[in-house]
Amino acid sequence: MKLLHVDSSILGNHSASRQLSASIVASLKKASPSAEVIYYDLAVEPLGHLTGAEAAVQRGAPSQDEATKLLVGRNDKILDDFLAADAIVIGAPMYNFSLPSQLKAWLDRLAVVGKTFRYTANGPEGLVKGKRVIVASSRGGFHSEGYPTAFVDHQESYLKVLFGFIGITDLSFIRAEGLGISPEVRKSSMDAASAAIEALAA
């Protein structure tokens, strides 16, 4: 089993999504002790925004200079690591109702026409099959379905669309929300998320 672990929070040891994603990986490793783990910390080693030159190569253009070739080589490895993984664990906090830009930059290297999706006469078709994606989602407020502010969620909703677009159907969320309300609510929410993680191995 190959496991890809991706963190994106800028909060370091204070990050709830990092705590949860680490616990998810530990749970999966407990179930499969021989699993190989590849780790990306997008806050410590940010990818930067996708450039026009990189995007052109994604669409089939040749690399024009050495700097672009280096970026394209890095992007190829990012995509290869993703495609080689059986399971992907992503730490994805909500920042201003959406994703961290660091995580968006990584996702921009995954949505590549001809490799993870293609256009057909019947519309787009996802090419990524048989993978499990687990997202450690953290939020300062309450924005899940049923709450009055659910409409502002461009975090989990975006991930559902993106991964569904490239063909992934096994997508689940371990969510801790209301973390900014009070210490008591934070503890309760993190405890509930930890219980959900324990259920993963079962």
N, C-alpha and C positions, 0 to 999 in steps of 0.2 A: 504494500500500500504506500502511495506517495501522497503526502499531505502538504499543502501550501498554506502558510500562515501569513496574513497581511495585516499590519497595524497602520493606522493613519492619524491617531490623536496626537495633538501637539502638547498634551498635558503631562507626558511622562508618567511617573509613578502615581500621579493623582488621577489618572485616567480610568474611568469606569469601563470603557470599552476594551482597554488593554487588559484589565483584570479579567473581564469576562472571556475575551478571546483566548487568553492563556489557559483559563480553566477548561474551555472547550477543547483545546488541543490536548491538554493533559488527560481529559476524559477519553478522547479518541485514541490517544497513545496507550492508555490503560487497556482498552479493548483490543488494540493491535500493537503490542510492544515493539514489533520490528518495523513499524512504519517509519519511513524516511521523511523528515520535515525540512522544508525550505522556508526561510523566513525573510520577509521584506518589512522594513520599518520605513515607511514613506515620509515620516516626519524627520527622522534622523538623516535619511538619505533621499531627499525629495527628487522626483524625476523632472520637475519643471513642466511648463505647458508644452503640449504638442506643437511643434513648429510646422510651418508650411512645407519646408523641405522634407521633414519626416513624413508628413501626410502624403506628399507626392510619391514617396517611395512606397508607402502602404498601398497606393493605387497603381503601382507597377512601374513608376519612373525609376531610372538609374540614379544612384547616389552621385552627387555632383562634386563633392569635395571630401577631404579626409575627416573633417569635423562631423559632417553628416553621416559618413560611413560608421563612425564610432557610435553615434546616437542610434543608428539603425541596428547595429550589432547588439547594443543594449536592449533595444525594443524587441528584437528577435528572441533574445534570451527570456525576457519577461513573458512573451507569448508562449514560448516553448515550455517554460516552467508551469504556466497555467494549464496548457494542454496536456502536459504529462501527469498532472495531479489527479488523483482519484477523488479527493475531497479538498475543498478550499474553505478556510476559516478567515473571516474578514472582520476586523474591528472597525466599526463605522459609526462614529458619533454624529449627532445632528449639530451642525453649525449654521445658525441663522436660517433654520428651516430646510436646509439642504445638507449635502455632503461636504466634508473637508475638500478643499481644492487639490490637496495632495492625493486623495483617493480618486478623484475625478481624473487626474492626470494618468493614474495607473489604468483606469478603466478605458481611457482613450487609446491605450496601447493594445487592448484586447479586442475591441470592435473593429475587425479588419475584414473588409470584403474579400471573399474568396478563401478565407481561412477560418473565420468563426461564423460567417453568415454569407449568403449570396442572394442575389435578386433573380427571381424567376418570373415566368409569365403569369403565375398565380400570386405574386407578391414575394416578400422576403422570406427566406428560409434559414433557420438557425442550424449550424453545422456542429455544434458542440453537444455531444450526447454522453449520457452515462456518468455524469459528475454530480457530486453532492456539494452544495454550497450552504454554509451556516454563517449567518451574520450576527455578530455581537453588536446590538444596537443600543445606544444610550442617548437619553434626552433629558434636558433640564425640566421640561414641562410634560404635560400629558397630551399626546397628539395621536394616539391610536384610535382605531375605529370605535365610534360611540361617544367620543369626546367632542365638545363644540369646536375645538381647534384642529380636528382631524384633517380639515381641508388644507392646512398649511404644510402637511407632510410631503416634502419633496426629497426626502431621504430614503426611507424604505420603499416608497412608491417608485422612485427612480430605479433603485436596484432591481425591483421586480420586473420592470419594463426592460431594462438593459439585459439582464440575464435571460429573461424569457425570449428576447429578440435573438440571442445567439444560440438558443436551443436548450437551455438548462431548465428543467422542470422540477428538480429536487432542490428547492430553495426554502430554507427555514430561518426564522429570526428568534434569537434569544434577546429579549428586550428588557431594559431597565429604564423606566421613565419617571418623571417627577423628581429627578435627582436634585434639582435646585430648589425644591419647595421647602424642605426642612431636613435636618439630620435624621429625624425619625422616618420620614417618607423615603429618604435615600436608603436607609438600612433595610426597610421593608421591601423596597423594590429590588435591591441587590440580592437579598435573601431569596426572593421569589425567582430571580434569574438563576441563581446558583442551584436552586431545586430543579429548575428546568434543565440545566446542564447535567445534573446527576441522572436525569431521566434519559439523556441521550445514549448513555452506555447501555442502559437497560433495553 
